[in-house]
């Protein structure tokens, strides 16, 4: 017998399907737009549609539909990404941007665990990203370790170094803790600049990924059509991001996420209930840097080259901007935020020189008028209520 909720669930599925098709089509058109006027028109259209959607209640309907069928929403997101990769199969630069967005989002998932879940400040995200890249360059060049294992080891190296940095962070509070991570990021860049073994200011070349005997840099020929070698990297980046997203999402809904949330909200209350404050901060900081290291490892292989100027304090601020624009603690908002921060300046060349000023203004506006970020964030209580039904 059909329950009263069945029609609502069916309507939710239709809404999600239509939105997924629309967003995928819009993203394809936006990425293919070449003239500044086309990009500006598409951007204006997105802003107008977003405002109208909120006023007409379309956004609320979409949010409730996604909450009713979270599994379908995630599956459609993955299918949309696969459709974009297929449609962009011979566009080298666009696929490179696609990989960059996914890998930066993976690193920002780690920052979300640190900032949004446990309240640990980390303004050295680019440094841990760089540790993963440089560790990969050294291991792939000088060892015979399988490349997939290299990625995991690079993440572990970033996590290990992060576990040492957390010691002075735990001894400080507030902006002093942030200054410790800022100092580490500056020291990391200085260290690799003066270290000739790591290429100094000129950097290092990073050999391409090899997996089960298949060299990603060789490209793919399918049915007589030659695909960009970035297709393989885009698929792997999507797989890594999806895995990291699933891990962080499960963490958010678990008792671990709840414990971190209590630590972030009120350390005194957390200690009263028997939570070990330092332990949870160490776990969050280590896991976050592990994800950043993995993302940096793959980014090094994708770009084929690493240099100190790729991992500056400005790059760390870009990552923090993505986390704040997406909504602190909101893992779903990272994708649109990363597109704004990474792709928009490439499309609108005239804002390249002013991009940091633009992002600073956006962050200020978000904090003043919409502190929850671009997309609303479900509370952990909601997730637990849904899971208990």
Secondary structure as GFF3:
##gff-version 3
##sequence-region A 1 389
A	DSSP	alpha_helix	4	32	.	.	.	ID=ss1
A	DSSP	alpha_helix	36	56	.	.	.	ID=ss2
A	DSSP	alpha_helix	58	68	.	.	.	ID=ss3
A	DSSP	alpha_helix	70	87	.	.	.	ID=ss4
A	DSSP	alpha_helix	92	111	.	.	.	ID=ss5
A	DSSP	pi_helix	112	118	.	.	.	ID=ss6
A	DSSP	alpha_helix	125	142	.	.	.	ID=ss7
A	DSSP	alpha_helix	147	170	.	.	.	ID=ss8
A	DSSP	alpha_helix	175	194	.	.	.	ID=ss9
A	DSSP	three_ten_helix	196	198	.	.	.	ID=ss10
A	DSSP	three_ten_helix	200	202	.	.	.	ID=ss11
A	DSSP	beta_strand	204	205	.	.	.	ID=ss12
A	DSSP	beta_strand	210	211	.	.	.	ID=ss13
A	DSSP	beta_strand	214	215	.	.	.	ID=ss14
A	DSSP	three_ten_helix	216	218	.	.	.	ID=ss15
A	DSSP	beta_strand	220	222	.	.	.	ID=ss16
A	DSSP	beta_strand	225	227	.	.	.	ID=ss17
A	DSSP	alpha_helix	230	253	.	.	.	ID=ss18
A	DSSP	alpha_helix	255	265	.	.	.	ID=ss19
A	DSSP	alpha_helix	267	272	.	.	.	ID=ss20
A	DSSP	alpha_helix	277	303	.	.	.	ID=ss21
A	DSSP	beta_strand	305	306	.	.	.	ID=ss22
A	DSSP	three_ten_helix	308	310	.	.	.	ID=ss23
A	DSSP	alpha_helix	313	326	.	.	.	ID=ss24
A	DSSP	alpha_helix	334	338	.	.	.	ID=ss25
A	DSSP	pi_helix	339	343	.	.	.	ID=ss26
A	DSSP	alpha_helix	344	347	.	.	.	ID=ss27
A	DSSP	three_ten_helix	349	354	.	.	.	ID=ss28
A	DSSP	alpha_helix	355	369	.	.	.	ID=ss29
A	DSSP	alpha_helix	380	388	.	.	.	ID=ss30
###
